[in-house]
């Protein structure tokens, strides 16, 4: 038990000083601006309608402002960063971190909001929006480093035998990214 705690302490301690080469989600700032614009547009529209109906009061204005803040909180994008051996997703309140060089499972969660769940040998878990990695050709142009970092470390996990669940999911994501990248190259080259 002591050896496991020491290994966990070393893993947690290694996150305090990330390596010099850190990859960021390049779309995050744009997504943040979009969430601010949507919230401001909602607030402006609600205030305009209330003012046009001559029913705008301080209480109603405060209510509309609270609704706009709530919309901003719902739309706030998680900031995904990665470095050699780790991936982190930082939301408004907390940061989730996972060691990608000792992944235990990778799961693709379907539903209304698709998520990619990564779990490491030390119990760390991260859920990220797969659009950060796949789905949108623009994302592939903006974030190839994130995918490369995750893919490289996941292969290390698979090679050392720690990845017990999710190798198939990673291969599917890899094929999808390769296909979309090839299509993007053909579009840019006018070969489509």
C-alpha positions as CSV (number, residue, x, y, z in Angstrom):
1,X,0.0,0.0,0.0
2,X,2.9,2.4,0.8
3,X,4.4,1.8,-2.6
4,X,1.1,2.6,-4.3
5,X,0.8,5.8,-2.3
6,X,4.3,6.8,-3.1
7,X,3.7,6.2,-6.8
8,X,0.5,8.2,-6.6
9,X,2.3,11.0,-4.8
10,X,5.0,11.0,-7.5
11,X,2.3,11.1,-10.2
12,X,0.5,14.0,-8.4
13,X,3.7,15.8,-7.8
14,X,4.7,15.6,-11.5
15,X,1.6,17.6,-12.4
16,X,2.7,20.6,-10.3
17,X,5.4,21.5,-12.8
18,X,4.2,20.5,-16.3
19,X,6.9,19.9,-18.9
20,X,8.1,22.9,-21.0
21,X,6.1,21.8,-24.1
22,X,2.4,22.2,-23.4
23,X,-0.2,22.0,-26.1
24,X,-3.4,24.0,-25.7
25,X,-6.8,23.9,-27.4
26,X,-6.5,26.8,-29.8
27,X,-10.2,27.1,-30.2
28,X,-10.8,27.8,-26.5
29,X,-10.6,31.6,-26.7
30,X,-13.0,31.8,-29.6
31,X,-15.4,29.4,-27.8
32,X,-15.2,31.6,-24.7
33,X,-15.9,34.8,-26.8
34,X,-18.9,33.0,-28.4
35,X,-20.3,32.0,-25.0
36,X,-20.0,35.7,-23.9
37,X,-21.6,36.9,-27.0
38,X,-24.6,34.5,-26.7
39,X,-25.1,35.5,-23.1
40,X,-24.9,39.2,-23.9
41,X,-27.2,38.8,-26.8
42,X,-29.8,37.0,-24.7
43,X,-29.5,39.7,-22.0
44,X,-29.8,42.5,-24.6
45,X,-32.8,40.8,-26.2
46,X,-34.6,40.2,-23.0
47,X,-34.0,43.8,-21.8
48,X,-35.1,45.2,-25.2
49,X,-38.4,43.2,-25.2
50,X,-39.1,44.1,-21.6
51,X,-38.3,47.8,-22.3
52,X,-40.5,47.7,-25.4
53,X,-43.4,46.3,-23.4
54,X,-42.8,49.0,-20.8
55,X,-42.4,46.4,-18.0
56,X,-38.7,46.7,-17.3
57,X,-38.0,47.0,-13.6
58,X,-34.9,46.6,-11.5
59,X,-36.1,43.2,-10.3
60,X,-36.8,42.0,-13.9
61,X,-33.5,43.4,-15.1
62,X,-31.7,41.5,-12.3
63,X,-33.6,38.4,-13.2
64,X,-32.6,38.7,-16.9
65,X,-29.0,39.3,-15.9
66,X,-29.1,36.2,-13.7
67,X,-30.5,34.2,-16.7
68,X,-27.7,35.5,-18.9
69,X,-25.1,34.5,-16.3
70,X,-26.6,31.1,-16.1
71,X,-26.4,30.7,-19.9
72,X,-22.8,31.7,-19.7
73,X,-22.0,29.1,-17.1
74,X,-23.7,26.4,-19.2
75,X,-21.8,27.5,-22.3
76,X,-18.4,28.0,-20.7
77,X,-15.9,25.8,-22.6
78,X,-13.5,23.6,-20.8
79,X,-9.9,24.4,-21.6
80,X,-8.0,21.3,-22.7
81,X,-4.2,21.2,-22.3
82,X,-1.8,18.4,-22.8
83,X,1.9,17.7,-22.3
84,X,4.1,14.6,-22.4
85,X,2.3,12.0,-20.2
86,X,-0.7,14.1,-19.1
87,X,-3.9,15.7,-20.3
88,X,-6.0,18.2,-18.4
89,X,-9.4,19.7,-18.8
90,X,-10.1,22.9,-16.8
91,X,-13.6,24.1,-16.2
92,X,-14.9,27.1,-14.2
93,X,-14.6,25.4,-10.8
94,X,-12.1,22.6,-11.1
95,X,-9.4,20.9,-13.2
96,X,-9.5,17.2,-14.1
97,X,-6.1,15.6,-15.0
98,X,-5.1,12.2,-16.2
99,X,-1.8,10.6,-16.9
100,X,-2.0,9.6,-20.5
101,X,1.1,7.4,-20.4
102,X,-0.6,5.0,-18.0
103,X,-4.2,5.0,-19.3
104,X,-6.4,2.1,-18.1
105,X,-9.5,2.9,-20.2
106,X,-10.7,5.1,-23.0
107,X,-14.4,5.2,-23.6
108,X,-16.5,7.0,-26.1
109,X,-19.7,8.1,-24.5
110,X,-22.6,8.6,-26.9
111,X,-25.7,10.5,-26.1
112,X,-26.9,14.1,-26.4
113,X,-23.4,15.3,-25.7
114,X,-20.7,13.0,-26.9
115,X,-17.8,12.7,-24.5
116,X,-14.4,11.0,-24.5
117,X,-13.6,9.6,-21.0
118,X,-10.0,8.8,-20.1
119,X,-9.0,7.0,-16.9
120,X,-5.5,6.4,-15.7
121,X,-3.9,3.8,-13.4
122,X,-3.9,6.3,-10.4
123,X,-7.7,6.9,-10.5
124,X,-7.5,10.2,-12.5
125,X,-10.4,10.8,-14.8
126,X,-11.0,13.3,-17.6
127,X,-14.0,13.8,-19.8
128,X,-13.5,15.9,-22.9
129,X,-15.6,17.0,-25.8
130,X,-14.4,15.0,-28.7
131,X,-14.8,18.0,-31.0
132,X,-11.6,19.2,-29.5
133,X,-10.0,16.3,-31.2
134,X,-12.3,15.2,-34.0
135,X,-15.6,16.0,-35.9
136,X,-14.8,19.4,-37.3
137,X,-12.2,19.8,-40.0
138,X,-11.4,23.3,-38.6
139,X,-10.6,21.7,-35.2
140,X,-8.1,19.4,-36.9
141,X,-6.3,22.3,-38.4
142,X,-6.3,24.1,-35.0
143,X,-5.5,21.2,-32.7
144,X,-3.4,18.5,-34.3
145,X,-0.9,18.7,-31.5
146,X,-3.5,17.7,-28.9
147,X,-4.5,14.6,-30.8
148,X,-0.8,13.8,-31.5
149,X,0.1,14.1,-27.8
150,X,-2.9,11.9,-26.7
151,X,-2.3,9.3,-29.5
152,X,1.4,9.0,-28.8
153,X,0.9,8.5,-25.0
154,X,-2.0,6.2,-25.5
155,X,0.2,4.0,-27.7
156,X,2.7,3.9,-24.8
157,X,-0.1,2.8,-22.4
158,X,-1.1,0.1,-24.8
159,X,2.5,-1.1,-25.3
160,X,3.1,-1.3,-21.6
161,X,-0.1,-3.2,-21.1
162,X,-1.9,-0.7,-18.8
163,X,-4.6,0.1,-21.4
164,X,-7.1,-2.7,-20.8
165,X,-10.2,-1.0,-22.3
166,X,-10.4,1.4,-25.2
167,X,-7.7,0.4,-27.7
168,X,-10.5,-0.1,-30.2
169,X,-12.0,3.3,-29.5
170,X,-8.6,4.9,-30.0
171,X,-8.1,3.1,-33.3
172,X,-11.6,4.3,-34.4
173,X,-10.8,7.9,-33.5
174,X,-7.4,7.7,-35.2
175,X,-9.0,6.4,-38.4
176,X,-11.7,9.1,-38.2
177,X,-9.0,11.8,-37.8
178,X,-6.9,10.4,-40.6
179,X,-9.9,10.3,-42.9
180,X,-11.0,13.8,-42.1
181,X,-7.5,15.1,-42.4
182,X,-7.1,13.5,-45.8
183,X,-10.5,15.0,-46.9
184,X,-9.3,18.3,-45.6
185,X,-6.1,18.1,-47.6
186,X,-8.0,17.2,-50.7
187,X,-10.3,20.2,-50.2
188,X,-7.4,22.6,-49.7
189,X,-5.7,21.1,-52.7
190,X,-8.9,21.3,-54.8
191,X,-8.7,17.6,-55.4
192,X,-12.1,16.8,-54.0
